[in-house]
Structure formats: structure tokens, C-alpha cells
Amino acid sequence: MENKVNVRMADGSERSCGRGESIATLAEAIGPVLRKNAVAGKVDDRLVDLDFAVAQDCAVEIITLESEAGLAVYRHSTAHLMAQAIKRLYGGKAVRLGVGPVIEDGFYYDVAVAEPLTPSDLRAIERTMEAIVREDLPIVRREVSRDEALALFAARGEGLKLELIRDLPDDSVISVYEQGEFVDLCRGPHLPSTGRIKAFKLLSVAGAYWRGDAANAVLQRIYGTAFLK
């Protein structure tokens, strides 16, 4: 098997790299500044993590923090950081996680906790987030089977995640992201580590029906935003 693949870059140039080489290694070969600013890649229009292995000829774009896509990755990772902090503060199985997407000006995460959160709780969550940033935990993607995913989140008492997994199409690629003790169901991509997150602010907390359905339970939605500095 040929050990080299041809990569067409976003500027139209072409490069040759080793089969199985990561997006991060490719960025490093182009230049150290690009490697420092890279947070993800786009391979044939699919967003991927920096450790994604290039296995065949393809088009590649290096996603940097300064881009709109890079800021979305940054904010998505901050949503996971917030969810991890909430789990640490209020007890692992006492908190059930819903979803935590990026929105136009930041992100939110829907959670179920025993007691309603108030604006005064947000600063405590921020302090725990700051501690996790200092730990600089690697953020690692892992693909799992449906049965593995169900067993993993059942063991963690994450009933809302189990519902999401069961509703996935049969041919779905199921991935989880791990950072320290925290695990979340997610397509990604994400930053390489929690230490890459620099500036964030939690803004407000509100009620939200699970999956937007008034027949479902009301969760607490914590809104936040994040910037590079």
C-alpha cells in the first residue's frame, strides 16, 4: 500500500503527507505559528479533531482560533467545561446532562439538578471551570458501539443521554469525548485540552423543556459565552 497521500489545501496548493498523519502534524509541517493557532481541521468538508488521521487523498483546511469555525469549536469545548464543573460541584449522578450546543453569541447547556440554580451559583461554577482549565486536561475522542454507549451512560446515571442514543439512526457513528473524569456524548470536534480555554463568562440561567417539548421535564439552561482573550 502506498504510504503517501495527496492533500489539497484550502489555498489551492497541494502537499504530500504520510498515510495516517494527523491534522496537527500537517499543520506543524506548514509552520509552527499555524500549529499553535490550529484547533481543528476540515477534511472533505467534515470538521475533525487535530488528531484525526489522514488516510486517503483529500481536501484539508486547517481551522484556527481566529476563524468563525474555530471560535465555534472553542465555545463548544467551553460548554463541555461548564458541564464538567457543574458535575463536580453538585455531584456526578445528582446531575443529568441534556445537550450543550453552540449558539450565535456563545453556548448553553441544559442540565437537571435537584435544586434550582440561581445567578449567584454561576460564579461558583466559573471558579470550578477555572480550576479545570489550570489542570489542562487532554480532551480525547473515542468512537464506541451503541451497546458500549448505552452501558457507559447507564452506569453514569445519564438517562437523558440514553434517550438521545436510542434515537440515533442505526448507521450512526457514535463518539464520546473524555476530559479527566468527565465524559460526554458528542460529535465534536473539540480543543486538544482544557488549558486552551482562556476567557469565558456565564451569563444567565433559565428553564427549558427537554428537547423543546412542553410534555417533557423542565431543565435548567445555563447560558455562557467565550472569547480568545
N, C-alpha and C positions, 0 to 999 in steps of 0.2 A: 504493500500500500504506500502511495506517495505520502511523504512526511511533511510536505509543504502545502499550504492553501493560499489562494489569492484573495486578497481583501481589497475591496473598493471603498475608499474613504469618502466622507461627505463632501470634500472639496474636489472630488473627481479623480484624485490621484490613486494609484494602485500600489499595494505593498504585498510582500510575501512574508508569511509567518509560519511558525511550526504548527502542525496539526495539534490541537489540544491546548494551544497557548491561550492565556486568559486575556480579557479585555484590559486589565490593569497592566499586564506585561506589554501589550501592544502600545498602550498609552506611554509607558516608560520608554519604549524604543523610539517613539516620535519625539519625546522631550520630557525632562523632569518637571517642568512647570505644568505641562498638560497632565502628567501623572498626579501631581499634587492637587490639582483642581478637579480631577475626574471623580465622579460619584456613581456613574453607571454607564451602560453602553446601549446602543440600539443596533440590533443585528437583524437585517432584513425587515426593518420597521417594528421589531419586537423589542421592548425595553427589557434589559437584563442586568444582573449584578456585575460588578467589576471582576468577580472570579469566574464568570461564565467562560467556558472553554470553546474556542472557535474550532469546529470540527470539519467544516467544508467551505468551499468558495462562497463568499457572501459580501454584502454591503454592510459597513460598520460606521457608526458615528459615535464618537466619544462624548458623553454627556457631562458637562461641567456644572459647577455650582452657579455660575453666572447665568445659565440658560433657564428658560421657563420650566423645561422638563427637569432640570437639576434641582430647582427650588421645590418642585413638587415632590421629588424623592426625599429631599431634606425635610420637608414638612411631614411627609408620611412617616419617616423614621421618628420624628418628634412625637407624633401621635402614639406610636408604639412605646416610646419612652414614657409618656404620660400614663399609659395603661399599666406599664410595669410599676411605676411609682404608686399608683392607686392600689395595685395588688399588694405591694409591700406595706403600705400604710394601714390598710383595712383588713388584711388577712387574705391569703390566697383563695381559699374556697368560699370565703364570705363575699367575694366579688365575682360576678359573672360578666364576661365581656360580650358586647354586641359587635358593632362594626365601628371602624375608625378611619373614615376616608379624608382625603384632601379636598378642601373646598376653595372657592375663589381667593379668599384672603387669609387662609390658614388651614385649620383642620378641626375635627371634633372626634370624640369617642363616646359611644353610648355604653353605659355600664349599669348593672343592677347591684345596688348595695343596700345594706339593711337600713341605714339611716340616711335621710336626705342630706345631700351636700349643700353647703352654703358658700357664698363668696369668700367668707373668712377661711374656709378649708382650702381654697385654691393656693394660697401661699405655702401651706404645709406640703401640698403636692409638688409645687415648684421646687421647694428645698430638697425634696427627695429626688426629683428629676436631676437637680444639680449634682447630687451625690453620685448618681448613676453615670452621669457624664464624666465625672472625675475617675470613675472606675474604668472607663474606656473599654467597655465590654465588646468583644467581637460580635457582630451581627451575622449569623450563619443561616443560609438557606438549606433546607433539606426536603427532598421530594419523598412522599410517603404514599402507600396504598390507601384506599378508602378504609379498609379494616384497621390499618395502623392509625389513621387519623381519628377514627371513632374511638378506638381504645385509648389513645393519648388524651383526648379531651374529656372522655368519660371519667378517666382517672383523676382529672383536674377539676371535676365538677362543673364543667363548662357546657351547660345544657343548651345555651343559645348557639354555640359553635356546632354542636351536634346537629341541630336543626339545619344550619347552613350546609354542613357536609352532606347530609341526606338529600338535600335539594339540588346538589350539583349534578350535571349531566354525567352519564355513565362513562364517557370518554374523557372526563376532566383530568388534567394533571393537577394533583393536589400537593401543595407545598406549605411548609411551615417555616417560620423564622424564629431563631433562638438567640437570646442575649442573656447570658447568665442563667438565672432560674426561670426566666420568662420565656414563654412560647406562645406564638400567635399563628392562626391560620391566615395566610396571606399569599397573594400572587407576587408581591414585590414590584420592582426591586427596592433595595434599601441601601443606606450608607454602609460602609465597611465596619464601623464601630460607633458606639455611643459617644465616644470622645470627639467625633467630628461635629457634634451639635454645639453651637456657640451661643445663640441668643434666641430666647423664646419667652412668651408671656401667656398665661392662662387668663381668659377674658371674662367668661361668664358660665353659668350653669342653668340649664332649663330642662323641662320634661319633654320626652319624645316617645311616641308609641313605637314599640318594637316593629321594625320593618314597615313603618308608616301606616299600620293598620290599627284603627281605633278599637278593634276587638281584642288586640293583644295588650300585654302588660305595658305600663308606662316605665320607661327607663330614664336615667339621668344623663343628659347630654352636656359634656364639658367642651366648651369652645376654647381654642387657643390659636396662636399664630407663632411663626418662627421666621427669623431672618439670619443672614450670614454674619451680621455684626449689629 
